[in-house]
Amino acid sequence: MSADRIDRTDPEAAIAEAAKAYSNWGRWGEDDVLGTLNFLDEAKRREGAALIRDGVSFSLSQAFDMDGPQKGWQRRTNPVHTMLATGTDAALGGQGFPHGFGGADDVIAMPLQCSTQWDGLGHIFDHGKAWNGRPAEKVVTSEGDLVTGIEHMAPHVTGRGVLLDVGLVIGQDGELPDGFAITEEHLTATAASHGVTVGRGDLVLVRTGRLARARHEGWGDYAGGPAPGLSFSTAGWLHRSEIAAIATDTWGFEVRPNEFDHAFQPLHQVAIPHIGLLIGEMWDLDALAAHCAADGRYAFWLTAAPLPITGSVGSPVNPIAVK
């Protein structure tokens, strides 16, 4: 499906058509819990490791603090960081340790998808079906994701990363406007401009410039509001390219408002439960993008393991790109 063929009035039919055309159900067996991460094998990791030349590294994570973008929608709040023990406690001698020993401890409370994060395979359903056609009610219960918990992915998310700076190539001053739908043609044109290939097992990062704009304009509606992002029409490319994962610098990965009159995140509804795609959001790609633009190399080693939180449908992550 191309972007110009999207019928804005009928998201139900478009989702059903894409789900049928791009389903990976059963591709890796009925017990699969990794989805497209199956494309990321040992050879791809060796290919990624060979890209390390300078040893320079970049954290691709936003901060985890109270100054984040969340506004409480769907009970998503910014992290609350509390000290359990402090230097003041130690200095006053109230910690009860011998020979002058003192220390500090802390705790954090936060939704697992409030800042830089991965969407796990149990995060989104389509008509009550989870990844691989499983009944959603038997996969994710009040006890968590009993089947595809993100802990299964923890050893696997490391390999060849590729940056597609669509904001630089297609946008103006490095940024795309809100509501800009990134098509397959935009993605392939950006890859060609960078002189980089995208294919089986790659971890693809798409920079729109939306986070950069939030930095100089304020958060505003960054969390859930209008934003550039992938067009629904890219579902075929996401399936056909056999990438292992994809992440963006936006809150919702896909273009917002969505490309239908009455819809909510329709590309998620195809990409996660049907393609089995690992999706990252709110990644900070700006420093990496500047370095790639300077040296012309848009492929690198990337490690972005989720925390092995048992039964979680998402996870915070501090991705590290190394060039």
C-alpha positions, 0 to 999 in steps of 0.5 A, a space after each residue: 500500500 502506498 501513502 496515496 492509496 490510504 482511504 482515510 475513512 476506513 482504518 479497519 479495512 486498511 489494518 486488516 489488509 496489512 495484517 494479512 499481507 505482512 503477517 509473520 505468524 508461525 514464521 519462527 514456530 508457534 512458541 516464538 517470543 522474539 519476533 523480528 529479533 530472529 533476523 539478528 544473528 551472529 553474522 550480523 553482530 560480527 558485521 556490526 562489531 567490525 564497524 567500530 573504528 574510532 571507539 567513540 560512543 554515544 548514549 541515545 537515551 533521554 534523561 529519566 527525571 521529573 523534567 521529562 515529557 510526560 503529562 499523565 495521559 494513560 497514567 504515564 508520568 515522569 520518573 519520581 526519584 527518591 533518596 533512601 539514604 543521603 550524605 546528610 544521614 552519613 554525616 550526622 552519624 545516623 546510619 549505624 555503621 562502624 569506623 566512619 562508613 557511610 553511604 547513599 541509596 535511592 529508589 525510582 518509581 516510573 512507568 516503564 515507557 515514560 522515556 527512552 524505551 522499547 515496546 515489547 511484543 505484548 504491548 499492542 494487540 489486534 482484535 484480541 490477538 497478540 503476537 503470533 496469533 495468541 489470545 491476548 487474555 492468555 498472554 498478558 494478565 495482571 501478573 504481566 506478560 506470561 509469554 512474550 515478556 521483554 526479559 526474553 529479548 535482553 540478550 539479543 538487542 545488539 548488532 549493526 545499527 543504521 541511522 536514517 536522518 530523514 529530518 536532515 535529508 527531507 526536512 528543513 533545518 534538520 527537522 520535519 514538521 508535525 503531521 509529516 508522514 515518512 514513506 518508504 520513498 523517504 526512507 530509501 532516499 535517505 539511505 541513498 543520500 547517506 550511502 548506507 544500506 538497510 536490510 536483514 537484521 539491522 537495528 534502524 534508527 529514524 531521526 525526524 528532528 522532533 526531539 531537537 525541536 522540543 529542546 528549543 521550544 519546550 516539551 509542549 505536546 511532544 508526549 502524544 501530540 502531533 508529530 512527524 513519523 512513519 506512514 501507515 504505508 511503510 508496513 510493507 517496507 518494515 516487513 519486506 526489509 526484514 529489519 530486527 528493530 526500529 526506533 525514532 526520536 518521537 513519542 509514538 513512532 508513527 505519524 500523528 495525527 494518524 492518516 485516518 479520520 478516526 484511528 489510534 496508532 494503526 501502524 502499531 496494530 500491524 507492526 507489533 502483533 503481526 510483524 512481530 517488530 521491536 519498536 523504540 520511541 523517544 530516543 535521542 539521536 541528535 549527537 549521533 546524527 551530528 557525528 554521522 553527518 560530519 564523517 559520512 558514516 551512518 552505520 555503527 555498532 549498537 547495543 540496546 538491551 532492555 532491562 530483563 524485567 520479568 513479564 514486562 511489555 516494555 522497558 527503559 533502555 540506554 542505547 549505546 552507539 559506537 563508531 
